[in-house]
């Protein structure tokens, strides 16, 4: 994933997010937090934060089935909410990983 200091052109971001440039340009009109800077030549330049927002928008729309309006509201709520402190992660045991693997296989079989 891109580092915080780097800027990425629209083509690079499209490959990372697996969406077309016109989709990103449309999302820019619908989601105010998505506002890439432009180079002197007008090329859109995206930061790591904007790429994270793009990936979240894609997840909301394509994976979770939100409409544009619903995704906009959800994203606004997520960005306004204070970060939830995460408990320290305990190392996963081999048993835990095997159980997760078996559950994922069962889900995959259901979807097939």
MDAnalysis code that builds the backbone (N, CA, C; Angstrom):
import MDAnalysis as mda
import numpy as np

u = mda.Universe.empty(336, n_residues=112, atom_resindex=np.repeat(np.arange(112), 3), trajectory=True)
u.add_TopologyAttr("name", ["N", "CA", "C"] * 112)
u.add_TopologyAttr("resid", np.arange(1, 113))
u.add_TopologyAttr("resname", ["UNK", "UNK", "UNK", "UNK", "UNK", "UNK", "UNK", "UNK", "UNK", "UNK", "UNK", "UNK", "UNK", "UNK", "UNK", "UNK", "UNK", "UNK", "UNK", "UNK", "UNK", "UNK", "UNK", "UNK", "UNK", "UNK", "UNK", "UNK", "UNK", "UNK", "UNK", "UNK", "UNK", "UNK", "UNK", "UNK", "UNK", "UNK", "UNK", "UNK", "UNK", "UNK", "UNK", "UNK", "UNK", "UNK", "UNK", "UNK", "UNK", "UNK", "UNK", "UNK", "UNK", "UNK", "UNK", "UNK", "UNK", "UNK", "UNK", "UNK", "UNK", "UNK", "UNK", "UNK", "UNK", "UNK", "UNK", "UNK", "UNK", "UNK", "UNK", "UNK", "UNK", "UNK", "UNK", "UNK", "UNK", "UNK", "UNK", "UNK", "UNK", "UNK", "UNK", "UNK", "UNK", "UNK", "UNK", "UNK", "UNK", "UNK", "UNK", "UNK", "UNK", "UNK", "UNK", "UNK", "UNK", "UNK", "UNK", "UNK", "UNK", "UNK", "UNK", "UNK", "UNK", "UNK", "UNK", "UNK", "UNK", "UNK", "UNK", "UNK"])
u.atoms.positions = np.array([
    [0.861, -1.181, 0.000],
    [0.000, 0.000, 0.000],
    [0.897, 1.230, 0.000],
    [0.445, 2.315, -0.570],
    [1.261, 3.528, -0.650],
    [1.625, 4.080, 0.719],
    [2.776, 4.740, 0.788],
    [3.160, 5.374, 2.045],
    [2.462, 6.728, 2.159],
    [2.482, 7.298, 3.363],
    [1.754, 8.543, 3.644],
    [2.272, 9.719, 2.826],
    [3.569, 9.761, 2.540],
    [4.153, 10.929, 1.891],
    [4.019, 10.896, 0.369],
    [3.736, 9.751, -0.192],
    [3.699, 9.627, -1.643],
    [2.351, 10.059, -2.214],
    [2.405, 10.521, -3.446],
    [1.194, 10.876, -4.182],
    [1.067, 9.938, -5.372],
    [-0.152, 9.576, -5.692],
    [-0.396, 8.617, -6.754],
    [-1.340, 9.190, -7.797],
    [-1.020, 8.911, -9.049],
    [-1.845, 9.370, -10.161],
    [-3.097, 8.503, -10.267],
    [-4.078, 9.021, -10.979],
    [-5.376, 8.345, -11.071],
    [-5.245, 6.929, -11.639],
    [-4.365, 6.733, -12.608],
    [-4.189, 5.394, -13.176],
    [-3.680, 4.396, -12.155],
    [-2.752, 4.836, -11.310],
    [-2.222, 3.963, -10.264],
    [-3.300, 3.628, -9.234],
    [-4.091, 4.616, -8.878],
    [-5.152, 4.404, -7.901],
    [-6.225, 3.482, -8.488],
    [-6.511, 3.642, -9.760],
    [-7.493, 2.774, -10.420],
    [-7.035, 1.312, -10.369],
    [-5.744, 1.088, -10.595],
    [-5.230, -0.284, -10.522],
    [-5.311, -0.809, -9.086],
    [-4.955, 0.014, -8.113],
    [-5.023, -0.412, -6.706],
    [-6.442, -0.761, -6.290],
    [-7.385, 0.081, -6.665],
    [-8.780, -0.095, -6.244],
    [-9.588, -0.952, -7.217],
    [-9.028, -1.227, -8.380],
    [-9.719, -1.998, -9.416],
    [-11.049, -1.345, -9.806],
    [-10.970, -0.044, -10.114],
    [-12.116, 0.702, -10.644],
    [-11.641, 1.551, -11.813],
    [-12.570, 1.999, -12.634],
    [-12.253, 2.823, -13.793],
    [-12.084, 4.291, -13.386],
    [-11.304, 5.065, -14.152],
    [-11.110, 6.482, -13.817],
    [-12.418, 7.274, -13.725],
    [-13.382, 6.985, -14.591],
    [-14.634, 7.734, -14.538],
    [-15.378, 7.471, -13.234],
    [-15.183, 6.276, -12.656],
    [-15.808, 5.955, -11.379],
    [-15.207, 6.834, -10.283],
    [-13.882, 6.945, -10.260],
    [-13.226, 7.800, -9.268],
    [-13.655, 9.249, -9.426],
    [-13.727, 9.722, -10.650],
    [-14.133, 11.121, -10.870],
    [-15.570, 11.343, -10.388],
    [-16.438, 10.361, -10.605],
    [-17.816, 10.476, -10.124],
    [-17.846, 10.471, -8.595],
    [-17.101, 9.562, -7.991],
    [-17.075, 9.498, -6.532],
    [-16.586, 10.818, -5.937],
    [-15.670, 11.478, -6.607],
    [-15.184, 12.776, -6.127],
    [-16.325, 13.795, -6.046],
    [-17.298, 13.688, -6.939],
    [-18.428, 14.625, -6.922],
    [-19.428, 14.279, -5.816],
    [-19.461, 13.024, -5.393],
    [-20.447, 12.560, -4.415],
    [-19.919, 12.504, -2.986],
    [-18.627, 12.330, -2.812],
    [-18.042, 12.151, -1.488],
    [-17.049, 13.275, -1.216],
    [-17.470, 14.311, -0.481],
    [-16.606, 15.472, -0.229],
    [-15.230, 15.156, 0.367],
    [-15.081, 14.126, 1.235],
    [-13.737, 13.857, 1.759],
    [-12.745, 13.414, 0.679],
    [-13.270, 13.024, -0.450],
    [-12.428, 12.575, -1.553],
    [-12.156, 13.771, -2.465],
    [-11.047, 14.444, -2.203],
    [-10.721, 15.657, -2.956],
    [-9.222, 15.681, -3.253],
    [-8.781, 14.937, -4.275],
    [-7.350, 14.893, -4.557],
    [-6.829, 16.245, -5.048],
    [-5.568, 16.503, -4.738],
    [-4.913, 17.692, -5.286],
    [-4.672, 17.465, -6.762],
    [-4.422, 18.534, -7.466],
    [-4.100, 18.404, -8.885],
    [-2.725, 18.992, -9.126],
    [-1.976, 18.341, -10.006],
    [-0.648, 18.831, -10.362],
    [-0.804, 20.056, -11.259],
    [0.301, 20.684, -11.567],
    [0.264, 21.846, -12.450],
    [-0.389, 21.542, -13.786],
    [-0.255, 20.301, -14.246],
    [-0.858, 19.900, -15.517],
    [-2.273, 19.388, -15.380],
    [-2.858, 19.469, -14.184],
    [-4.239, 19.037, -13.995],
    [-4.390, 17.570, -13.639],
    [-3.283, 16.836, -13.472],
    [-3.334, 15.412, -13.113],
    [-3.753, 15.264, -11.645],
    [-4.738, 14.409, -11.392],
    [-5.173, 14.157, -10.016],
    [-4.074, 13.411, -9.272],
    [-3.802, 13.851, -8.033],
    [-2.784, 13.222, -7.197],
    [-3.428, 12.826, -5.870],
    [-3.432, 11.530, -5.593],
    [-4.110, 10.986, -4.422],
    [-3.109, 10.636, -3.325],
    [-3.509, 10.895, -2.070],
    [-2.707, 10.536, -0.907],
    [-3.146, 9.166, -0.393],
    [-2.405, 8.643, 0.564],
    [-2.744, 7.364, 1.200],
    [-4.146, 7.457, 1.824],
    [-4.434, 8.556, 2.495],
    [-5.745, 8.734, 3.140],
    [-6.865, 8.667, 2.105],
    [-6.679, 9.313, 0.966],
    [-7.711, 9.290, -0.087],
    [-7.866, 7.887, -0.672],
    [-6.760, 7.166, -0.793],
    [-6.849, 5.787, -1.288],
    [-7.630, 4.931, -0.294],
    [-7.392, 5.132, 1.000],
    [-8.152, 4.405, 2.021],
    [-9.643, 4.721, 1.911],
    [-9.967, 5.990, 1.671],
    [-11.375, 6.394, 1.513],
    [-11.972, 5.728, 0.279],
    [-11.235, 5.699, -0.813],
    [-11.711, 5.064, -2.048],
    [-11.998, 3.590, -1.807],
    [-11.084, 2.914, -1.127],
    [-11.284, 1.489, -0.855],
    [-12.501, 1.263, 0.048],
    [-12.742, 2.172, 0.991],
    [-13.914, 2.051, 1.865],
    [-15.196, 2.312, 1.082],
    [-15.177, 3.307, 0.200],
    [-16.348, 3.594, -0.640],
    [-16.675, 2.375, -1.496],
    [-15.653, 1.794, -2.096],
    [-15.863, 0.613, -2.937],
    [-16.469, -0.525, -2.116],
    [-15.957, -0.733, -0.905],
    [-16.490, -1.780, -0.046],
    [-17.958, -1.521, 0.290],
    [-18.265, -0.278, 0.646],
    [-19.653, 0.054, 0.994],
    [-20.590, -0.170, -0.185],
    [-20.178, 0.254, -1.367],
    [-21.048, 0.164, -2.542],
    [-21.122, -1.248, -3.108],
    [-19.977, -1.882, -3.295],
    [-19.951, -3.150, -4.026],
    [-20.109, -4.368, -3.123],
    [-19.520, -4.341, -1.932],
    [-19.583, -5.513, -1.062],
    [-20.756, -5.464, -0.094],
    [-21.015, -4.277, 0.468],
    [-22.058, -4.175, 1.477],
    [-23.403, -3.733, 0.907],
    [-23.453, -3.377, -0.377],
    [-24.713, -3.095, -1.045],
    [-25.351, -1.751, -0.739],
    [-24.575, -0.792, -0.248],
    [-25.128, 0.531, 0.031],
    [-25.406, 1.276, -1.277],
    [-26.383, 2.168, -1.243],
    [-26.577, 3.113, -2.341],
    [-25.539, 4.221, -2.164],
    [-25.424, 5.098, -3.156],
    [-24.505, 6.237, -3.031],
    [-24.885, 7.068, -1.805],
    [-26.174, 7.369, -1.651],
    [-26.625, 8.176, -0.517],
    [-26.330, 7.475, 0.809],
    [-26.600, 6.189, 0.872],
    [-26.347, 5.430, 2.094],
    [-24.859, 5.350, 2.411],
    [-24.051, 5.132, 1.378],
    [-22.604, 5.059, 1.575],
    [-22.059, 6.408, 2.032],
    [-22.621, 7.483, 1.477],
    [-22.183, 8.829, 1.878],
    [-22.459, 9.055, 3.359],
    [-23.667, 8.695, 3.817],
    [-24.021, 8.863, 5.226],
    [-23.144, 7.998, 6.124],
    [-22.949, 6.757, 5.728],
    [-22.132, 5.832, 6.521],
    [-20.703, 6.346, 6.624],
    [-20.139, 6.793, 5.514],
    [-18.767, 7.309, 5.509],
    [-18.661, 8.559, 6.377],
    [-19.652, 9.435, 6.298],
    [-19.655, 10.645, 7.138],
    [-19.665, 10.268, 8.618],
    [-20.494, 9.294, 8.982],
    [-20.557, 8.855, 10.382],
    [-19.226, 8.246, 10.823],
    [-18.642, 7.432, 9.965],
    [-17.373, 6.794, 10.310],
    [-16.256, 7.822, 10.477],
    [-16.249, 8.818, 9.616],
    [-15.180, 9.811, 9.671],
    [-15.375, 10.777, 10.842],
    [-16.625, 10.949, 11.306],
    [-16.901, 11.853, 12.418],
    [-16.705, 11.178, 13.767],
    [-16.831, 9.858, 13.782],
    [-16.726, 9.117, 15.038],
    [-15.273, 9.073, 15.507],
    [-15.067, 9.214, 16.831],
    [-13.705, 9.074, 17.340],
    [-13.238, 7.630, 17.151],
    [-11.957, 7.422, 16.940],
    [-11.478, 6.053, 16.734],
    [-11.726, 5.195, 17.981],
    [-12.127, 3.977, 17.737],
    [-12.393, 3.043, 18.823],
    [-11.073, 2.378, 19.196],
    [-10.680, 2.466, 20.471],
    [-9.426, 1.822, 20.850],
    [-9.540, 0.313, 20.675],
    [-8.531, -0.256, 20.091],
    [-8.512, -1.693, 19.855],
    [-7.765, -2.385, 20.989],
    [-8.320, -3.481, 21.497],
    [-7.604, -4.207, 22.544],
    [-6.336, -4.825, 21.953],
    [-5.370, -5.035, 22.800],
    [-4.133, -5.670, 22.342],
    [-4.472, -7.057, 21.822],
    [-3.974, -7.354, 20.657],
    [-4.282, -8.633, 20.028],
    [-3.459, -9.740, 20.678],
    [-4.183, -10.785, 21.078],
    [-3.489, -11.954, 21.604],
    [-3.070, -12.809, 20.420],
    [-1.950, -13.463, 20.517],
    [-1.538, -14.313, 19.404],
    [-2.581, -15.399, 19.160],
    [-2.909, -15.615, 17.907],
    [-3.893, -16.636, 17.554],
    [-3.261, -18.006, 17.705],
    [-4.028, -18.898, 18.292],
    [-3.515, -20.264, 18.434],
    [-3.761, -21.021, 17.138],
    [-3.083, -22.122, 16.997],
    [-3.256, -22.962, 15.810],
    [-4.711, -23.428, 15.727],
    [-5.311, -23.715, 16.883],
    [-6.711, -24.150, 16.927],
    [-7.633, -23.040, 16.403],
    [-7.386, -21.802, 16.828],
    [-8.201, -20.667, 16.376],
    [-8.109, -20.511, 14.861],
    [-6.904, -20.584, 14.340],
    [-6.701, -20.419, 12.901],
    [-7.355, -21.545, 12.112],
    [-7.281, -22.760, 12.631],
    [-7.916, -23.894, 11.961],
    [-9.434, -23.710, 11.940],
    [-9.994, -23.230, 13.052],
    [-11.444, -23.004, 13.114],
    [-11.870, -21.945, 12.099],
    [-11.119, -20.858, 12.009],
    [-11.433, -19.807, 11.042],
    [-11.334, -20.348, 9.621],
    [-10.290, -21.109, 9.358],
    [-10.089, -21.694, 8.024],
    [-11.279, -22.590, 7.659],
    [-11.730, -23.402, 8.601],
    [-12.872, -24.296, 8.343],
    [-14.149, -23.507, 8.097],
    [-14.356, -22.432, 8.851],
    [-15.532, -21.588, 8.638],
    [-15.506, -20.926, 7.265],
    [-14.339, -20.461, 6.868],
    [-14.216, -19.833, 5.549],
    [-14.475, -20.843, 4.432],
    [-13.993, -22.061, 4.609],
    [-14.260, -23.112, 3.608],
    [-15.760, -23.389, 3.504],
    [-16.437, -23.449, 4.655],
    [-17.882, -23.694, 4.653],
    [-18.628, -22.565, 3.941],
    [-18.216, -21.332, 4.183],
    [-18.848, -20.188, 3.505],
    [-18.600, -20.259, 2.009],
    [-17.376, -20.608, 1.625],
    [-17.041, -20.733, 0.207],
    [-17.893, -21.806, -0.468],
    [-18.123, -22.920, 0.224],
    [-18.966, -23.973, -0.341],
    [-20.401, -23.493, -0.512],
    [-20.898, -22.716, 0.440],
    [-22.253, -22.183, 0.328],
    [-22.382, -21.247, -0.867],
    [-21.324, -20.478, -1.118],
    [-21.366, -19.514, -2.211],
    [-21.156, -20.166, -3.571],
    [-20.578, -21.345, -3.588],
    [-20.299, -22.022, -4.869],
    [-21.537, -22.646, -5.459],
])
